[in-house]
């Protein structure tokens, strides 16, 4: 066996070991999937937008996430098996539905109604305690009203709090999706080492192109939740967040440019030509983009 072929087989074997836990229990020849779908609503029946739905397979522990749309609807494609389904959204109590069976005969429907987190009773209790006299019988310190601050002024701004809650929820999804994107991103780079070879077969190039498309879709889905998260006026950026934002100025243009250069290079190789011109920068741009993206993810995932 040629040395080059042995090296390629070795790398593919390593990839197989890495991704083996993610394999389903179904035969490899049977590429059959089931569907999990439903609607997430609140106690009034209104849809909960951007709720995070996580399906965890019972036998392997592999978790697959989905995000509900603005209408509260979600959809997941899953391998047949038994799952535990978790529903969560900021400001609501997390709900988990164990023992959900997904098969290929018909879609499995799991709707969920989330209950709002009750914080009013805690606030009322604190207010009552503030109004009670001290054990010595003496009056307590002056209240806010005694100091000239009206109840309206002391209350938080409900609109601003709602924006903050929505921003927090969307940024949490942004972070989780970023972590998920790392896997296909790294695999795309590995197969990119074979895509530019001189062999007549285009299999490696096709696999590289498919993985690149998946990575690009995941990346822009991740970016969507950061871009669409409500902006809070006066918010200061510091430490790792500043580094995270700075890296975005590198990997965002790179994720736009890399697929374009890759398409040009793919077309040139398909015609039997050697990659030339601007397309020759495809690999370098991809590596710089991946490096910046990795630093951005690490900056908000690892405590320094």
C-alpha distance (Angstrom), angle and dihedral (degrees) to the residues before:
residue distance angle dihedral
X1 . . .
X2 3.83 . .
X3 3.80 116.2 .
X4 3.82 92.1 -120.0
X5 3.80 91.8 53.8
X6 3.81 92.2 46.3
X7 3.81 89.8 52.4
X8 3.78 91.6 50.5
X9 3.80 92.4 48.7
X10 3.79 90.0 49.4
X11 3.80 92.4 53.6
X12 3.80 92.0 47.1
X13 3.80 89.6 50.1
X14 3.81 90.4 53.0
X15 3.81 90.4 50.0
X16 3.79 90.0 50.3
X17 3.81 90.9 54.3
X18 3.81 92.2 47.3
X19 3.78 95.0 50.7
X20 3.83 97.2 35.8
X21 3.84 93.5 100.0
X22 3.81 88.2 59.1
X23 3.78 93.8 56.1
X24 3.78 117.6 108.0
X25 3.76 126.7 -123.9
X26 3.79 92.2 -115.2
X27 3.83 120.3 101.3
X28 3.80 114.4 -86.5
X29 3.78 90.9 -122.0
X30 3.79 93.0 55.7
X31 3.79 106.9 73.4
X32 3.79 93.7 -176.0
X33 3.77 123.5 149.4
X34 3.76 136.7 -172.5
X35 3.79 129.0 -146.6
X36 3.79 131.1 -126.0
X37 3.77 116.7 -167.2
X38 3.78 141.2 154.9
X39 3.79 147.0 125.5
X40 3.81 130.1 -85.9
X41 3.81 115.2 -147.5
X42 3.78 138.2 167.5
X43 3.81 127.5 -119.9
X44 3.81 90.8 -80.7
X45 3.80 93.1 52.4
X46 3.81 94.7 -107.1
X47 3.82 116.3 137.9
X48 3.81 117.8 -100.2
X49 3.79 105.6 -135.8
X50 3.82 120.1 -142.4
X51 3.82 94.3 6.8
X52 3.81 111.1 167.0
X53 3.82 114.6 -122.1
X54 3.82 117.3 -168.8
X55 3.80 123.1 -171.0
X56 3.82 112.8 -161.4
X57 3.79 116.8 -167.9
X58 3.81 111.0 -129.0
X59 3.82 98.6 -142.1
X60 3.82 100.3 42.1
X61 3.81 104.5 23.5
X62 3.81 91.1 -131.7
X63 3.82 110.4 152.1
X64 3.80 123.6 -151.1
X65 3.83 119.3 -170.1
X66 3.79 132.6 -151.2
X67 3.78 132.0 179.1
X68 3.78 123.5 -137.8
X69 3.78 116.9 -125.2
X70 3.79 126.6 -124.3
X71 3.81 87.6 -82.6
X72 3.81 91.3 56.0
X73 3.81 93.3 -113.0
X74 3.80 121.3 134.1
X75 3.82 135.1 -177.3
X76 3.79 133.4 -165.4
X77 3.81 131.6 -177.7
X78 3.80 108.2 -144.9
X79 3.78 139.0 172.6
X80 3.83 111.9 -108.4
X81 3.78 112.2 -87.0
X82 3.79 144.8 87.5
X83 3.79 120.0 -55.1
X84 3.78 141.6 -179.4
X85 3.82 110.5 -135.2
X86 3.82 119.9 -152.3
X87 3.81 123.5 -167.3
X88 3.80 120.7 -165.2
X89 3.77 140.1 164.6
X90 3.77 132.5 163.5
X91 3.78 111.1 -90.0
X92 3.81 93.5 22.6
X93 3.78 134.4 90.4
X94 3.80 113.5 -104.2
X95 3.80 114.5 -111.8
X96 3.82 123.9 -158.1
X97 3.81 124.2 -166.6
X98 3.83 110.7 -165.7
X99 3.78 126.9 -167.2
X100 3.82 97.0 36.2
X101 3.79 110.5 163.1
X102 3.82 118.5 -149.0
X103 3.80 118.7 -166.6
X104 3.80 137.6 164.7
X105 3.79 98.7 -115.1
X106 3.78 96.6 78.9
X107 3.82 139.0 -12.3
X108 3.79 115.8 -81.6
X109 3.80 110.8 -128.2
X110 3.80 120.0 -154.3
X111 3.77 115.9 171.5
X112 3.78 119.4 -173.5
X113 3.79 134.2 -160.5
X114 3.79 113.1 -156.7
X115 3.79 121.0 -152.6
X116 3.77 118.5 -140.3
X117 3.80 116.9 -112.8
X118 3.81 106.5 -103.6
X119 3.78 110.7 -132.4
X120 3.79 98.1 150.5
X121 3.81 95.2 85.8
X122 3.80 92.0 53.7
X123 3.78 90.4 50.3
X124 3.80 92.2 48.0
X125 3.81 91.2 49.6
X126 3.80 91.4 51.0
X127 3.80 90.9 49.9
X128 3.82 91.5 50.5
X129 3.79 91.4 50.1
X130 3.79 91.0 51.0
X131 3.79 90.5 54.3
X132 3.83 96.3 49.7
X133 3.79 118.0 100.2
X134 3.78 120.7 -110.9
X135 3.85 119.1 -100.2
X136 3.80 89.8 -105.9
X137 3.78 89.9 62.1
X138 3.78 92.3 -116.9
X139 3.77 121.4 128.8
X140 3.77 118.1 -98.5
X141 3.77 126.1 -114.5
X142 3.84 115.7 -66.3
X143 3.78 114.2 -72.8
X144 3.82 124.4 -125.3
X145 3.80 89.0 -98.7
X146 3.80 89.9 54.0
X147 3.80 87.3 55.3
X148 3.79 92.0 53.4
X149 3.83 97.4 -101.7
X150 3.78 112.7 130.8
X151 3.84 122.0 -140.6
X152 3.82 89.0 -112.0
X153 3.79 90.8 56.6
X154 3.79 93.3 48.2
X155 3.80 94.3 51.3
X156 3.80 119.9 91.8
X157 3.76 120.4 -111.2
X158 3.80 104.8 -98.5
X159 3.80 93.1 -158.4
X160 3.80 93.3 51.9
X161 3.81 91.1 46.2
X162 3.81 90.6 52.1
X163 3.80 90.3 51.4
X164 3.79 90.6 49.0
X165 3.82 91.5 50.2
X166 3.81 92.1 49.6
X167 3.81 92.1 46.9
X168 3.81 91.6 50.2
X169 3.81 92.2 49.6
X170 3.80 94.8 47.7
X171 3.81 93.2 46.7
X172 3.80 90.2 51.7
X173 3.80 89.1 55.4
X174 3.82 88.7 45.8
X175 3.80 90.1 55.9
X176 3.82 94.4 46.8
X177 3.80 92.8 48.1
X178 3.81 89.6 49.1
X179 3.79 90.6 56.0
X180 3.80 90.9 48.3
X181 3.83 90.8 51.4
X182 3.81 92.5 58.8
X183 3.84 92.9 73.9
X184 3.81 99.7 57.1
X185 3.81 90.1 35.8
X186 3.82 91.8 59.2
X187 3.81 92.5 42.7
X188 3.80 90.5 52.0
X189 3.80 90.6 54.6
X190 3.81 91.4 49.6
X191 3.80 93.4 52.3
X192 3.79 88.9 44.4
X193 3.81 87.6 71.3
X194 3.82 88.6 65.9
X195 3.81 98.8 37.3
X196 3.79 94.3 78.0
X197 3.80 96.6 50.7
X198 3.79 125.4 124.9
X199 3.81 96.2 -119.3
X200 3.82 114.8 120.1
X201 3.81 93.2 -129.5
X202 3.79 114.7 95.3
X203 3.83 95.6 -160.2
X204 3.80 94.8 107.0
X205 3.79 91.6 47.5
X206 3.81 91.1 49.1
X207 3.81 92.6 50.3
X208 3.80 90.7 46.5
X209 3.81 91.0 50.4
X210 3.83 93.0 48.9
X211 3.80 92.6 48.5
X212 3.79 89.5 47.2
X213 3.80 91.1 53.6
X214 3.82 91.5 49.8
X215 3.81 90.9 48.6
X216 3.80 91.9 49.1
X217 3.82 92.1 50.7
X218 3.81 92.0 49.4
X219 3.80 91.5 46.2
X220 3.79 95.4 53.4
X221 3.81 91.0 43.5
X222 3.80 87.1 54.5
X223 3.80 91.4 47.5
X224 3.82 91.4 49.5
X225 3.81 92.9 65.6
X226 3.81 92.0 50.3
X227 3.80 94.0 46.6
X228 3.81 95.3 44.4
X229 3.80 95.7 44.3
X230 3.83 108.5 112.6
X231 3.79 114.2 -100.1
X232 3.82 116.4 -124.9
X233 3.84 111.7 -146.4
X234 3.78 114.2 -123.1
X235 3.80 95.4 20.3
X236 3.81 110.3 149.7
X237 3.80 123.1 -147.0
X238 3.77 118.7 -141.6
X239 3.78 143.6 161.5
X240 3.83 115.7 -11.7
X241 3.82 91.9 4.3
X242 3.80 90.7 62.6
X243 3.81 89.9 50.9
X244 3.80 90.1 46.9
X245 3.80 91.2 53.2
X246 3.81 92.8 44.3
X247 3.82 92.0 53.9
X248 3.81 89.5 53.2
X249 3.80 89.1 67.2
X250 3.81 86.7 62.0
X251 3.80 105.8 37.6
X252 3.83 96.6 39.1
X253 3.85 95.3 61.1
X254 3.79 88.0 38.4
X255 3.81 92.3 56.9
X256 3.79 89.2 52.9
X257 3.80 95.5 45.4
X258 3.83 98.9 40.6
X259 3.84 97.2 64.1
X260 3.81 90.9 45.3
X261 3.80 92.7 52.4
X262 3.79 89.7 42.6
X263 3.79 91.8 54.7
X264 3.81 90.8 51.4
X265 3.82 91.3 48.0
X266 3.82 91.2 46.9
X267 3.80 91.0 52.7
X268 3.80 91.8 49.1
X269 3.81 93.2 50.0
X270 3.80 91.6 45.9
X271 3.81 88.4 57.8
X272 3.79 90.7 51.9
X273 3.78 92.7 -108.0
X274 3.77 127.9 134.3
X275 3.79 113.4 -108.2
X276 3.77 106.5 -97.9
X277 3.77 143.4 159.4
X278 3.77 120.4 21.7
X279 3.81 90.5 -16.4
X280 3.80 89.7 70.6
X281 3.83 88.0 72.3
X282 3.82 91.5 62.4
X283 3.81 95.1 97.4
X284 3.79 95.9 45.1
X285 3.80 93.0 47.5
X286 3.81 90.7 48.6
X287 3.81 92.3 51.8
X288 3.82 93.5 48.5
X289 3.81 90.0 46.7
X290 3.80 92.2 50.0
X291 3.80 91.3 47.9
X292 3.80 93.0 51.2
X293 3.80 91.4 45.8
X294 3.81 91.5 50.0
X295 3.82 91.8 51.0
X296 3.81 90.4 47.7
X297 3.81 92.3 52.4
X298 3.81 93.1 44.6
X299 3.81 92.7 49.2
X300 3.81 92.4 64.4
X301 3.82 98.6 30.2
X302 3.80 102.2 49.7
X303 3.78 122.3 59.5
X304 3.80 111.1 -129.8
